[in-house]
Amino acid sequence: MNTKEMIFDTFKTQRARSLAREIDNYLYRESPYANYVEDYHDSRKDGARTDCIGYISKKGSYKFLSITTSRKHCVVLHLGKKLHTATSINMQHELDNLLKHRYQNSDNIKPTPGEAYIRLEWVDDLSKIIPFIDKAYSLRLEK
């Protein structure tokens, strides 16, 4: 079984590993919704973790963010296929412009509708991606 630390340690660069830990800390301790965040695998899978750390809101039932070893190690913002496919495409363009890299050029797997992706090795400061994380949280609660 993978632990959080094992997943953090699989990222390619020290900076990416550090950012993964910073995201986890932000979600549980610093975000405006910190009291509502829980570990998807702890709450829904009896602690059995596979290839990611999944974060859900106690107010909803779907992951809004994953720190994953799949897709060549990245952060996945789960916005929801049903309501936010177009929003996720727009968000991906915004992220690509902000990070000065096109995510799709780094991953030959077709993006999942309703998701946006962040390569942590392209992020120099967590504060740049916080608005996207916060938006993913709020959009995932929409019905």
C-alpha positions in Angstrom: 0.0 0.0 0.0 1.3 3.4 -0.9 1.5 6.1 1.7 1.3 9.8 1.2 5.1 10.1 1.7 5.7 7.4 -0.9 3.6 9.2 -3.4 5.2 12.6 -2.6 8.7 11.0 -3.1 7.9 9.7 -6.6 7.9 13.2 -8.1 10.9 13.9 -10.3 12.3 17.0 -8.7 12.8 18.1 -5.1 10.8 21.2 -5.8 7.9 19.1 -7.1 8.1 16.9 -4.1 8.0 19.9 -1.8 5.1 21.5 -3.7 3.1 18.2 -3.3 3.6 18.4 0.4 2.7 22.1 0.4 -0.6 21.4 -1.4 -1.5 18.7 1.2 -0.7 21.2 4.0 -2.7 24.0 2.3 -5.7 21.8 1.9 -5.8 20.5 5.5 -4.5 23.6 7.4 -4.6 26.8 5.4 -7.4 26.7 2.9 -10.7 28.4 3.7 -12.3 25.0 3.5 -9.7 23.1 5.5 -12.2 21.8 8.1 -14.2 20.1 5.3 -11.3 18.3 3.4 -10.8 14.6 3.9 -8.7 11.9 2.3 -10.7 10.0 -0.2 -8.9 6.7 0.4 -9.3 7.0 4.2 -13.0 7.8 4.1 -14.1 5.7 1.1 -11.5 2.9 0.6 -10.6 1.9 4.2 -7.2 3.6 3.7 -6.3 1.5 0.7 -4.3 3.9 -1.6 -3.3 3.0 -5.1 -1.6 5.6 -7.3 -2.8 8.8 -5.8 -3.8 10.9 -2.8 -7.4 11.9 -3.4 -9.0 14.9 -1.7 -12.8 15.3 -1.2 -15.0 17.6 0.7 -17.1 16.4 3.6 -19.9 18.4 1.9 -19.7 16.4 -1.3 -18.9 12.9 -2.5 -16.4 13.4 -5.4 -12.7 14.1 -5.5 -11.8 17.7 -6.4 -8.0 17.1 -6.4 -5.6 14.2 -6.7 -1.8 14.2 -6.4 -1.1 11.2 -8.6 1.8 9.1 -9.9 -0.2 8.3 -13.0 0.0 10.7 -16.1 3.7 11.0 -15.3 3.2 12.5 -11.9 0.9 15.5 -11.7 -1.9 17.2 -9.8 -5.4 16.5 -11.2 -8.1 19.1 -10.7 -11.4 17.2 -10.9 -14.1 19.6 -11.9 -16.6 17.1 -13.1 -17.5 15.8 -16.5 -21.2 16.3 -16.2 -21.2 20.1 -15.4 -17.7 21.4 -16.2 -16.1 19.8 -19.3 -15.9 23.2 -21.0 -14.7 24.9 -17.8 -11.9 22.3 -17.4 -10.7 23.0 -21.0 -10.6 26.7 -20.3 -8.9 26.2 -17.0 -6.3 24.0 -18.7 -5.6 26.8 -21.2 -5.2 29.3 -18.3 -2.8 26.9 -16.5 -0.8 26.3 -19.6 -0.4 30.0 -20.2 0.4 30.7 -16.5 3.0 27.9 -16.4 4.4 28.6 -19.9 4.1 24.9 -20.8 1.3 23.1 -22.7 0.3 20.1 -20.5 -0.9 18.1 -23.5 2.7 18.2 -25.0 3.9 16.3 -21.9 1.2 13.6 -21.8 0.3 11.4 -24.7 -2.9 10.2 -22.9 -6.1 12.0 -23.9 -7.3 14.3 -21.1 -10.3 13.1 -19.2 -13.3 15.4 -19.7 -13.9 17.6 -16.6 -10.2 17.5 -15.5 -7.3 19.9 -15.6 -3.7 19.0 -15.0 -0.7 20.6 -13.4 2.9 19.4 -13.6 4.5 20.5 -10.3 7.9 20.8 -11.8 6.6 23.7 -13.8 5.3 25.6 -10.7 7.7 27.9 -9.0 5.3 29.1 -6.2 2.2 27.5 -4.7 0.4 30.8 -4.6 0.1 30.8 -8.4 -2.0 27.7 -8.5 -4.1 28.2 -5.3 -6.9 30.0 -7.2 -7.2 26.9 -9.4 -7.3 24.6 -6.5 -9.9 26.7 -4.7 -12.0 26.9 -7.8 -11.9 23.1 -8.3 -13.1 22.7 -4.7 -16.1 25.0 -5.2 -17.0 23.7 -8.6 -17.1 20.1 -7.3 -19.7 21.0 -4.8 -22.1 22.2 -7.5 -25.0 20.0 -8.4 
